[in-house]
Amino acid sequence: MSQSLVKNYLHIVFSTKYRQKLIDESIEDELYKYLGDSCNNLGCRAIKVGGHQDHVHILCLLSKNITLATLMSKLKANSSKWMKTHGEAYRNFYWQNGYGAFSVKASEVDVVINYIANQKEHHRRKTFQDEYRAFLESNHMEYDERYVWD
């Protein structure tokens, strides 16, 4: 086969350090746009970006030219620096060390888009920790609770 064809949909989830509620309404839209633009600039087409006060969700297509680890390193470092330029309230903004990345079937893309779009409503009933545990369990991922929340 002479052509490399790749279409990997990823649902990426990561939180602020110590799950601090630093993503407020005054910055959230700009942050989500920044994260989406960053994905696009790295060749990973952003489909939907959203989240809540202490975490973000990104649905994107992972480029065949970048590793997931590189994408995450650049996204988190650049957006953390960007947040710190937006006032005293964000001076100590950091992302958690880790992240979750889950593959999404093409037939489920609309479900994930809707899920990300409705984060505020969703989190009236469920904490980020409960949401994230559910992702890990539904994806049959082994994890150690002591290290998930760093």
N, C-alpha and C positions, 0 to 999 in steps of 0.2 A: 504494500500500500504506500503510495508516494505522497499522500496528503494526511496531515494530522488533524483530525476533527474531534473537537472536545466541546462538551456542553455540561458543565458541572454546576448545578444550582446549589448554593450554600445558604443556610440560615445560620448566621453568626450572632452570638449573644455574649456580651460582656458587661461588667458593672463598674461603677466608680469604686475607688479604693474604700474599703470598709462600708460599702454600700451607702455612702453619704448621699443625701438627697440634694445634689448640686445642679441637677439638670432641671432648672425651673422654666416657667413659661416665657420668661424674658429672653432666654437663650436657646430653647430647645429647637425651634424651627431652623435657626441659623446653624446649630450644631449638626442637625440631621442633613442639611444641605451640604455642609462642609464634608461630612463623612461620605456622602454620596458622590460628591465631586472628587474626593480623594480616591475612592474606589475606581471611578471612571478614569482618572489620570493614571492609575496603575494598571489599566487594561482590564479591570474586573467590573463589568457593567453593573451598576447599582440598579436594582429593580424597586426596592422599597427600603426606606430607613425610618425608624421610629423608636419609641421606647417610652420610658417613664422617668421619674425623678432620679433613680439610681442605676439605670442600666439602659443599654441600647440593643436593638435588633437590626440586623442588616441582612437583606436578601439580595444576593448578587450572583453573578456568573463568574466563577474563578477562571482567570485567564490560563491558558496553557503555558504562558511565559513567566509565571511567578508562582512561588510556593505559597501555601497558606500561611506558613510561619512568617515569611517576608511581608505578605500583605498585612497581617495583624501587627507586626512590629511597626511598620510605617504608619498604618492607620492610627494606632494608639499613641505613638510618640508625637506625630504631627498634630493630631487633634488635641492632645493634652497641652502642647505648647500654644496652640491657637486659643484654647479656652482661657489660659492664663493671661492673654492679652485683652480680655474683655472685662476687666475691672477687679477691684479688690476682693469681691465675693468669690472669685475663681482663682485667686493667687495660689491656693494650695490644692488645685485640682489635679487628681491623678486617677488613672484607670487601675483596676485590679491587675494582678500579675497574669492571670490566665484568661481563658475564653472557652466558649463552647462553639463548635462548628458542626452542623448537621446537614447531611445531604438531603436534598428535596427532589422528589420525582417531578418531572415536568407536569404531570397531571395534578399535582398538589400545589403548584405555584400560586394560584389564585387564593387558595386556603391560607397560605402563609402571608400573602399580601394583606388579606383581610385581618388576619390575626395581629399583624404588626400595626395596622391602621387603628385597631381598637384597643391599644394597650391601656389607656386611661380607664376605660370601662372594665377591662379585664382585671386590673389591679385594685378595683374596688372590692373584689372578692378573694383575691389570691395574692400573697406576697411574692416578691421576686424569688426568694429562696424556694418556696413551694413550686413556683413555676419552673425554675431551673432543675430542681430535683425531678419533676415530671418529665422534662425533656431527656434528662439522663436515663431515667428508667425506661421511657418509651423507646429509646434507642439502644437499650440493653448495654449501657456503658457501666463498667465497673469504676467506682470512685471511692475515695476516702474522704469522708465528711470533714476531717480535720484540715484538709488542704484545699477544699473547694472554695472557701470564702476568703482567701488571702487577698 
